[in-house]
Structures are given as structure tokens and as C-alpha cells.
């Protein structure tokens, strides 16, 4: 299809990427293995479809139609909904960190709750912001309590961080949390839905500088 060809052309390939990772019994060990599998596979751009509370059959149809490499689940589907068997490709599970807008802090047990909820289903965990008292689903443009990411990373869980990231704060975010990856959208836009190429360049450059600095001593 035209959609599939255009998306795969963006990823500079002619077929879907595959991840090679051994199955582990422990959810934490599985996510660490997945991290290595993603790094080995993502030498070129990977095409990710973002969904929220969609029927698995619809997601699988979009995977096949558009040649997606991964899906990213932003709803309240739960960890088990991120199982590769449902879609034919691995799934990133988004976990919303509820943040008090007045203090910018999450609950004290947020990190432990996340670690306790892990299963072997998702290929990776993405932390995003949800505002206390508001609807979930990410895309708030607000940063979450980065200490949560630091705690789960220190426990051995590789995570992707999102929520309110911009060229101005990406270096602080990476240096503070040492994440496996970062996710940005509105923080590099000229206006809603339109990316600012200079902001994108500044964001990527800042993330790379901070990643090099954060890796020193490890």
C-alpha cells in the first residue's frame, strides 16, 4: 500500500525490522534484554504507531497496513496488553506518573508501584506525565517528577522518559535520570502539529551531549 511504502521509505528499508532477544523469566531481566535487542535493531529509524485504548484487532490492522515496527500504548490497557502476540510486533507500555501540579512531585511509592506492576509483556517502558485530577493519556507538555525515573533506573529498569521535554531542559533531564531513551513531541513544535527543525536539531544535540556526559564513570 502507499501508506506502507511511504512509512518504510522514511525508515530507509524495504521490510519490517525484527528484534532478537532471549526470553527471560524475570520482568526486569526481560526488559534489560529487550533494551539490548532494540539497540541492535534500531540502527535506522524504527516506525512506531501510537495508540490509546484501541481494540487490538484495529492496532494489528494498522501494523500490517503501515508496516509498523513497534506500537506504543498510551491508554489504561495494562501491562498484559503490551504482548507482542496481540499485534505481531513488540509494544512499548506507557506508564503515566501522576504529578501534583502544585508541587511537581509524584507520590512517594510511585517508583515501587511501577516496579511491582512489571510483566514480561512490554518491550520497553515509557514514563510520561499525568496531572493529578485530570484525564490520563500523556501529551500534557508537563514534566513529571524525574526522581521517579532515577529510582527505577537505579533498580535496573531501562526506561524512556517523556513529558514536557524541550531543547532547554533535555540536558538536565538526561543528566538527572540517565534514561535509556527520550520521547518528545510538543517540545519541538513551531505550532501544534508542526515541527520546528531548529528545535529538533537543538534537542537531539543536547540529548547527545548529556548522554555522553552521563555515561562517564559507568
N, C-alpha and C positions, 0 to 999 in steps of 0.2 A: 504494500500500500504506500501511498505518497507520504503519509504520516510516518510510517516506519522508516522509509528511506531517508527522510529529512532528519529524523532524530538520530539514526545511526550515522549519517554523514557528519552530524555535529560531533559525535563521538569518534569520528575518524576510523571507522571499522565497518566490516560488512556482516558481522554476526555478533550475537549477544555474548558478553563476557561471562565467564564462569569462575566460581570461587572454589579453590582447592583447600579444604580444611578438614582435619580429622575430627570425628565425633568424640566429645568429652562427656563424662558423667556429671561433672560439676558445672552449674551455670556460669560461674565466674571463670573457670578454666576454658569453657566453651567460647565465651566472649573474647578472651585473650587470644585464643586460636583463630577466631574469626577476624580479629584485628590484623593478624599477620596475613590471613588469606586475602583480605581486602587490599592490603598494601601490595601484595604480589600481583593482584589482578588489575588494580587501578593505575596502570602506567599511562593510560589515556583516559579522557573523561568518561565517567560512568553516568548513564542516564537513569535518573531517579524520578519515579512518579509519586506525588504527594496526595494522600487520601485521608479523609476524615469520616469515620463511621459509615463507610461504603460497604455494600454487600461483597463478600469475597468473589463471587462469580463475576461481578462487574469489574473488580480490580484485575482478575485474571484475564478478562477480555481485553482490558486496556494494555496489560503486559504483552499479550500476543499481538495486538493491533499495532502498538507503537514500538515494540522491541525493547521494552524497559529492562534494565539490568537489576534494579532494586526497586522496592516500594518502601515508602515511608508513611507510617501510620500515626496520625495526629489525634485520633479520637479516643474514646474510652473503651476500646475493644478489649484491652487486657493483653498481657504478655503472650498468652497462647495463640492469639490472633496473628502473631508475627511468625507463624510457622511456614517455612518455605513450601511445604506440600500444598498449601491453600492457593498459591499464586504461581508456582513454577519458578519463582526467583526468590532470593532472600529478602527479608524485610527488616527495616530499621524501626525500632519501637521508640516513639517519643514519650518521654515522661515529663509532665508539667510539674514544675516546682512551685507550689503555691507561695506567693510572696506578699507580705503585708506592704501595701503601697506607702504607708506612713513611715515604716522603719527600714524597708528594703530587705528585711530578714525573713527567712523561712523558719518553720518550726524546728525545734532542737533535734527531733528524731527523724527529720526528713531523709537524711542520708541512710540511716539504718533501715527505715521502711523500704527505701529503694532496693537496698542490698537484699533484704528479706524477700522481696517480690520477684527476684530474678528467676527466669527459667532458661532452658537451653534453646528456646524458640527463636528469639531475635538474633540477627547477625550483628547488631550494634545497638547501643543505647544513645539517644539524643536527649539532652536536658534542655528544656525550654521554660519560659515563664508563664505562670497563670496568676492572675490577680485575685487576691482573696475577695470572695463575694461576687466575682464575675464569672462568666461562662468560660470554660476551658477551651483549649484548642490551639494555643500558641499564637504567634503573629501579633503579639502585643506591642512590640517595639520597646519593651521594658526589660532591663537586665534582671536576672534572678540573683539570689544570694550565692555568689561564686564560691563561698566556703563549702557549700554542699558538693560542688564538683571536685574541689580539692580533697574532701574527705573520701569520696568514693574512688577517686583516682589513687589515693594513698592506700586504699583497701585492695587495689589491684584491678579495679574495673576500668577499662578504657572507655571514655565517653566522648561524644561530640557535644559541644556547647552551642547554644543559640540564645536569642532573646536580647534585643537592644544593642547588638554589636554594631560598631561603626569604625571608620578609619581612625577616629580619635581615641577609642578605648580598646581596640583589638590587642595592642601590645600588652596593656595591663591585664587583660583577660587571660591571655596565653601565659604570661609570666606568673600570674596568680594561681592558675589551675593546672597548667601543663596538660591540656586536653589532647586526646588523640586526633580530634578534628574540630573544625568550627563551621557554623552554618550562618549565612547572612542573606537577607533579602532587602527589607525596607531601609536598612542602614547604608546601603549603597545606591539608593534611588535618587534621581533628579526630581521625580514626582511619582505618585503611586503607579506602579506597573512599568515604569521606565527607568532602566538602569543608567547611572552616571558612570561612564567609562573611567574617568579620572578617579572617582571614589573607589571603584573596583580595583584599579591599579594600586592605589594607596593602601587599601585594605589588605590585599594579597602581600604587598611588600612589608607591611607592618607585621602581619602574621608570621611571615618567614623570618624576619629579624628576631622576633620574640621567641620563635621555636628554636632557633639556633642558640640563643642566649639561655633559654630554659633547659636545653639539653646538656649544658656544661655541668660536669660533675656526675653525670649519670652514665 
